[in-house]
């Protein structure tokens, strides 16, 4: 949450993350979904198979050829005068000599740029929905320091008017996360950003769930301020450890029963079920953490219990341990230049992203903000130029990967989205100018090959029920 003032600011500080814890009328019926990523959303702890499965289906769209554009593939190439062809939701060809089938819609890309769809690893749209009153504040289940049993998708409101604004910024996939009031805040949901009636119609088929964890000030302020626990950072660590010790025992009991089916099955426990899936590697830990020393503590916690931290979020001091993060294979989901809004966020520097990149780490530019999500390309550009001014040679391809390929990896969907390569899902953005420029605007956004947004065509500018009738 970026700009706060008055009483509303105090409310947001309590419930937020960084600071605290309809189809269009012309849309056709959905077609069959594209082939999913590697199946990962099945819960194995209780042997019950998928829960709340995705009902996402690809919308039909004629084949599309965008020609004579500058194509930034996020896979090492920037193709001048290039073309990209996609059909049935998949990229067919990328290059300088691509022929259009007779039934293709041909888009003139002269003077324009093409990138993969923008991916945000850290979003609260839908769970902290607009207009931002208490009625829409559904991101923090701040009733217990450990609420691994709750799922962000069960709070997500598909009619949040912030969703069309994010789409207009080129965003095609988000991770909707619980807030950071709790040590363990619950499961995330990876969503295709398309107009829908239910969150299940948006769920990315086959994507991994995430588990939101939070270190530092937020949990100890939330509970210590009530005279409870945790009230210190050592209390935070004890809370994580106790939760995973219980999950280890739960996993052992279920693993034994699933192997021999002797006697009655163990009693299900939704909290331990989520944590057991983390221990199995099926749910990815997404860890809100600012200070370098606390990130090191959390890595030690992961070593103790045998799981991996997929990404640290916010991580304003990541530059201090860039070599460690690279060695651990833990990404950082960070801002380009936002810090100083509370004590643990004081020691940020402009070169954070560039220094992690230089050390061989995996950088992601995230938003944690309903406004910032609309300009992630510009945030990446700022971080790139901050690095270059410091003498760190960040390439344009690397900067584009910060909001495309790298976040796809954090969410476990990099085999199907994040780059412009044949066979991958056609999440494609056509920009009016160089996307690493403040002048660039998304002109067209294709999600799974479907034209979900067109800046020049009101029929392809999604609206929610909340905004119907408003100018």
Secondary structure by P-SEA (a helix, b strand, c coil): ccccccaaaaaaaacccccccccccccccccccccccccccccccccccccccccbbbbbbcbbbbccccccccccccccbbbbbbccccccccccbbbbcccccccccccbbbbccccccccccccccccccccccccccccccccccccccccccccccaaaaaaaaccccccccccccccccbbbbbbccccccccccccccbbbbbbbbbccccccccccccccccccaaaaaaaaaaaaaaaaaaaaaaaaaaaccccccccccaaaaaaaaaaaccbbbbcccccaaaaaaaaaaaaaacccccccccccccccaaaaaaaaccccccccccccccccccccccaaaaaaaaabbbbbbbbccaaaaacaaaaaaaaaaaaaaacccccaaaaaacccaaaaaaacccccccccccccccbbbbbccccccccccccbbbccccccccccccccccccccccccc
